[in-house]
Amino acid sequence: MENKIALLGVGLMGSRIAERLANNGFQVSVYNRTISKAKELEKFNITVCEDVKSAVQRSEIIITMLSDYKALNNVLFADTAISYQGKIVIQMSTVAPDQNLLLKKEIEKLGGSFVEAPVLGGITQAKSGELIVMVGSSKAQFEELKGLFSIIGNNVKYIGQTGQAAAIKLSYNQLIATMNTAFCMSLGYVMDKGINLNIFMDILRSSTLYAPAFDKKLDNFVNRDYENTNFSLKLLLKDVNLVVDELEKSRVDCLTLKGVKFLLERGIHFEQGEKDYSALFEMIYPKK
Ligand SMILES: NC(=O)c1ccc[n+]([C@@H]2O[C@H](COP(=O)([O-])OP(=O)(O)OC[C@H]3O[C@@H](n4cnc5c(N)ncnc54)[C@H](OP(=O)(O)O)[C@@H]3O)[C@@H](O)[C@H]2O)c1
């Protein structure tokens, strides 16, 4: 297995994946637009590069964990002197299927190969190597890389060709948005009625309506505490926008999701974008 890996983008997720790989014997180099964030990784024996080109040059495999398609283009292609000849680019950020296809085309033009591998799970799972990794690539690429993926995640699934893993990932993030919205509506209503929340949750947990996702952010909602960002509201809105476009193309009605989009946009308007996405509760049941 290739041992030299570059991680481009060490935000909440990328930093944990870099740490996990370094702790498992890989020679990890990182690049981050805001270099001060990357410097915190030096204590794990990770090399911090000042530019993308040197991170790519030092590595056989390049993992991208950036916000969105625009950031991916900025980082991968702004410097035209970067050669991807013989390199494998593993694109783990959440983007649309067509966006990954465009990135694949560009990387292949520059001599590299491209694999999409979006993940499900948050920063805790990224640090402990318990992400769900969904791979869109050729079967041969999957076989070559599955050892590496098994260090990043404990559930590694081959989905299909490029674009299919991006699509399945978006289908799950749609659920994050709508399920949390549905739960916040019931929670806000029950709180407003002064009903004991333990009773509300006990009944919910014992019923078929229950989903573990409801307990995940319960404390954030009840305490109206959204400061400890695991997944930002602005990135959830980015995903909701992508899913709305995708569902419309597939002729799946997405009126419900457009309602959630509106709530998240309200969150951005009230400067909650950098906060955890659980700040969505404030848009649904604002503090009186
Ligand atoms: N957080 C989660 O639970 C989670 C789970 C699964 C998948 N994801 C997906 O994984 C990706 C990363 O998420 P995250 O939570 O780690 O996000 P994050 O903490 O906000 O990090 C985003 C990264 O993108 C960089 N970036 C943003 N805009 C840029 C630009 N225009 N040019 C260059 N770099 C730019 C940031 O650099 P700076 O540090 O300089 O801002 C940072 O390295 C996203 O696609 C997200 O949807 C997140």
The ligand as an SDF file (V2000), in Angstrom:
LIG
                    3D

 48 52  0  0  0  0  0  0  0  0999 V2000
  -18.3250   17.7490    9.6270 N   0  0  0  0  0  0  0  0  0  0  0  0
  -18.9110   16.6070    9.3560 C   0  0  0  0  0  0  0  0  0  0  0  0
  -19.5020   15.9660   10.2390 O   0  0  0  0  0  0  0  0  0  0  0  0
  -18.8630   16.0200    7.9670 C   0  0  0  0  0  0  0  0  0  0  0  0
  -19.2130   14.6860    7.8040 C   0  0  0  0  0  0  0  0  0  0  0  0
  -19.1530   14.1050    6.5330 C   0  0  0  0  0  0  0  0  0  0  0  0
  -18.7830   14.8810    5.4370 C   0  0  0  0  0  0  0  0  0  0  0  0
  -18.4930   16.2010    5.6100 N   0  0  0  0  0  0  0  0  0  0  0  0
  -18.0730   16.9540    4.4010 C   0  0  0  0  0  0  0  0  0  0  0  0
  -16.6550   17.0190    4.4250 O   0  0  0  0  0  0  0  0  0  0  0  0
  -16.1890   18.2610    3.8810 C   0  0  0  0  0  0  0  0  0  0  0  0
  -15.3670   19.0090    4.9210 C   0  0  0  0  0  0  0  0  0  0  0  0
  -16.2220   19.2560    6.0420 O   0  0  0  0  0  0  0  0  0  0  0  0
  -15.6750   19.8710    7.4140 P   0  0  0  0  0  0  0  0  0  0  0  0
  -16.7840   19.7350    8.3930 O   0  0  0  0  0  0  0  0  0  0  0  0
  -14.3130   19.3400    7.7240 O   0  0  0  0  0  0  0  0  0  0  0  0
  -15.5710   21.4060    6.9860 O   0  0  0  0  0  0  0  0  0  0  0  0
  -14.6880   22.6070    7.6110 P   0  0  0  0  0  0  0  0  0  0  0  0
  -14.2630   22.3000    8.9860 O   0  0  0  0  0  0  0  0  0  0  0  0
  -15.4660   23.8510    7.3720 O   0  0  0  0  0  0  0  0  0  0  0  0
  -13.4020   22.6060    6.6650 O   0  0  0  0  0  0  0  0  0  0  0  0
  -13.4920   23.0350    5.3410 C   0  0  0  0  0  0  0  0  0  0  0  0
  -12.1330   23.0070    4.6790 C   0  0  0  0  0  0  0  0  0  0  0  0
  -12.2440   23.5730    3.3610 O   0  0  0  0  0  0  0  0  0  0  0  0
  -11.3240   24.6670    3.2420 C   0  0  0  0  0  0  0  0  0  0  0  0
  -11.8590   25.6890    2.3400 N   0  0  0  0  0  0  0  0  0  0  0  0
  -13.1090   26.2130    2.3260 C   0  0  0  0  0  0  0  0  0  0  0  0
  -13.2580   27.0960    1.3200 N   0  0  0  0  0  0  0  0  0  0  0  0
  -12.0680   27.1370    0.6770 C   0  0  0  0  0  0  0  0  0  0  0  0
  -11.5930   27.8290   -0.4660 C   0  0  0  0  0  0  0  0  0  0  0  0
  -12.3950   28.6680   -1.1430 N   0  0  0  0  0  0  0  0  0  0  0  0
  -10.3120   27.6320   -0.8530 N   0  0  0  0  0  0  0  0  0  0  0  0
   -9.5230   26.7630   -0.1800 C   0  0  0  0  0  0  0  0  0  0  0  0
   -9.9140   26.0570    0.8980 N   0  0  0  0  0  0  0  0  0  0  0  0
  -11.1740   26.2350    1.3180 C   0  0  0  0  0  0  0  0  0  0  0  0
  -11.1570   25.1810    4.6550 C   0  0  0  0  0  0  0  0  0  0  0  0
   -9.9850   25.9530    4.7570 O   0  0  0  0  0  0  0  0  0  0  0  0
   -9.8560   27.0480    5.9390 P   0  0  0  0  0  0  0  0  0  0  0  0
   -9.4660   26.2620    7.1830 O   0  0  0  0  0  0  0  0  0  0  0  0
   -8.8010   27.9660    5.4810 O   0  0  0  0  0  0  0  0  0  0  0  0
  -11.2020   27.7190    6.0790 O   0  0  0  0  0  0  0  0  0  0  0  0
  -11.0700   23.8470    5.3950 C   0  0  0  0  0  0  0  0  0  0  0  0
   -9.8230   23.2420    5.2010 O   0  0  0  0  0  0  0  0  0  0  0  0
  -17.4540   18.9880    3.4180 C   0  0  0  0  0  0  0  0  0  0  0  0
  -17.6960   18.7080    2.0710 O   0  0  0  0  0  0  0  0  0  0  0  0
  -18.5460   18.3920    4.3090 C   0  0  0  0  0  0  0  0  0  0  0  0
  -19.8090   18.5140    3.7160 O   0  0  0  0  0  0  0  0  0  0  0  0
  -18.5050   16.7900    6.8380 C   0  0  0  0  0  0  0  0  0  0  0  0
  1  2  1  0
  2  3  2  0
  2  4  1  0
  4  5  1  0
  4 48  2  0
  5  6  2  0
  6  7  1  0
  7  8  2  0
  8  9  1  0
  8 48  1  0
  9 10  1  0
  9 46  1  0
 10 11  1  0
 11 12  1  0
 11 44  1  0
 12 13  1  0
 13 14  1  0
 14 15  2  0
 14 16  1  0
 14 17  1  0
 17 18  1  0
 18 19  2  0
 18 20  1  0
 18 21  1  0
 21 22  1  0
 22 23  1  0
 23 24  1  0
 23 42  1  0
 24 25  1  0
 25 26  1  0
 25 36  1  0
 26 27  1  0
 26 35  1  0
 27 28  2  0
 28 29  1  0
 29 30  1  0
 29 35  2  0
 30 31  1  0
 30 32  2  0
 32 33  1  0
 33 34  2  0
 34 35  1  0
 36 37  1  0
 36 42  1  0
 37 38  1  0
 38 39  2  0
 38 40  1  0
 38 41  1  0
 42 43  1  0
 44 45  1  0
 44 46  1  0
 46 47  1  0
M  CHG  2   8   1  16  -1
M  END
$$$$
